[in-house]
Amino acid sequence: MNQKQLIETLKTLHEELSQGEQIDPPTLDLLKTVTVDIQRLLERSGNVPANDTEPVVNGLQELLLRFEGKHPRLATLIEQVTDGLANLGI
């Protein structure tokens, strides 16, 4: 997955959420934070230090755990984002 595909996957994730998925406010806040952090990382050029990526990875893992049972489509999108970041070396 390249950077453009990753951005498209993030857009799809937000579209899915806006189409009526009932998500609790803390989870929605976490998703917003992780998305902003991902966009910030993507804007950087070169290698990103591990201490900058750790909060993003941890946030994605927490979101994945929250969505796995009740929102499998969202969980799949989050897995794709995680894979995309890994492919980009983030």
N, C-alpha and C positions, 0 to 999 in steps of 0.2 A: 504494500500500500504506500503510495506516495503522499506528499503533503496535501495535494489537492483532494485526493480521495479521502484523506483523514478529515479535512474540513467539511467535505460533503457528508461524511458519516456523522459528524457532530451536528450538522444542520438537520439531518434526518432524525437524530435523537431528540432534538428540540421540537421538531414537528410532531413527533409521536407524543411527546409530553403535552403539547398544546391541543391535541385532539381528544382531550377528555380523560387522560389517565389521572387517577386520583393519587397524588403524591403528597405526603405530609410535608409541611413547611421546612423542617430541618433537612430533609433529604433534598428538597428543591434548592435550598441554600447551598448545600454541599455541591450539588451539581453545577450551580452557577459559579461557585468558587473554582472548582476543578476546570470548568470550561475556560474561564478567564486565565487560569494558570497555564493551560495547554496553549492557548493563543499566544500568551507571552513567550512561552518556550519556542513556539514555531517561528516567532518573529526574530529570534536570535540567530546569528550565523555562527557556524563552527560548533565545537563540542560544548555540551551543556554539562556543568558539574553535577555529580550525583546528588549532592545536597540540595540542588535546585529541582531535581526531578522526583525526589523521594516523596514530597507532599502530594504531588500529582498521582503518582503510582498508588500511594496509600489511599487517597481519596477515591480513585477508580475501583480499587479492591473493595472498599467499604460500600460504594454504590452497587457494585456487582452483588455483594452479599444481600443488600437490602432488596434488590430487584429480582433475584433468582426465582423465588417461589411465586410471587404475585404478578410479576411483570416480565415474563420470559423474553418478549421481544426487546424490551429495554436492556435486559441483561445481555442479549446477543449483541446489540449495538455497542454497549460498553466494552465487551470483549473485543470487538472489532477496533475500537479506539485504542485499547491497550495494545493490541497486536500492531496497529499502525504506528504507534509511538515507538514500539520496540524496533520495527523495521527502519524507522528513521534514526535510530540510535539514541532515543530519548528515554 
